[in-house]
Amino acid sequence: MVEYHLSNPEHIYWVKETQHIMVVDERIKQVTLLCDLQAALWSWISLSYSFEQLCHLVAKALDLDNAGARGMILEIFKEWEEIGIISLRTVENGKPDHL
């Protein structure tokens, strides 16, 4: 099972604009623009959708099977984790483990 948690460091800000979401890391003066699927995922996460709900929505939107949607989402999440705007954990046998 996958759980995700948005990190909320004081140096990270985000703004939803008409065409995209802008994520700003004030500490390193970096702006990340999230567009299309990434913007949709960010919006759904901000609404507290579960990972399973995210997979379902992406699968329907992109005509993918659940495994394809899951892989695509995890790939995006790993990119986001690298820039420090999300942290990921898996849960196996009730024990959390970093993804």
N, C-alpha and C positions, 0 to 999 in steps of 0.2 A: 504494500500500500504506500502511496506517496502522499506526504503532507508538504505543503509549502508555507512559508512564512515570509511576508514582506519585512525586510529590515527597515528600521526607521531611524537611522542615524541622524543626528542634528544637522549634518552637512548635506543631506539629500532632500531635494524638493522636487515636486512634480506638478505640472499644470496640464490640464486637458484643453487643447485648442481644437478648432474646427476640423482640421485634417489629420492631426496627430496628437501624441502626448509627448511633452518635453520633460525629461528627467535631468535634473541638474545636480552635479556633485560639486558643491561649493569649495570643498577642500582642495580638489585637484583641478578646479576650473574646467570641468568636462560637462558637455551637454550631450545627451543621448536622445535622439528623436525616435519614438516608437510609432510606426505606421502600420496600416492594414491589420494583419493578424496579430502582430505584437501589440498594437493599440487596443484591439478588441480584448485580447487576453488580459492586459493591464486593467481595463475597465471592469471586466468580469471578476478579476481578483479583488479589486477595490469594493466590489459588491459581495465579497465573501463566498463566491461560488467554490464548491469543492473541486478537487482534481478530477473526479469522475464526471461532474457537470461540465468542466472545461473540455474534457475528452469528447463528450457527447456533442457539444456545440461545434467544436472544430470538425469532428467527423461529418456532421450534417452540412456544415457550411462549405466544406471542401470536397465532399463526396468521398471520404476516406473510411476505411474500417477503423475500429477502435484502436487497434495496435498502431496503425499509421498515424492517427491523431495523437496518440500518447507519445510516440517517438518524436513527432514534430514539436510538441509542447515541451518535452524534456530538453530537446536541443535548444530551444529558445530560453528556457529557464537556466540552462547551464551558461549560456552567453550572459544572461543577466547576473548570475551569481559571480561570474568573473569580474564584472564591473561594480559589484557590491550593492546592487539594489534589491536582491532577493536572496534568501537562504533556503536551501532544500534539505529535507530529511526523508528518509524512508522508515517505515515501521514494519518490522518483522518479528513475529512472536511477541508482540507487545513492547519490543525494545526499539527505541529510536536509534537510527544510525545516519550519519551524514551521507548524503547522496553524492 
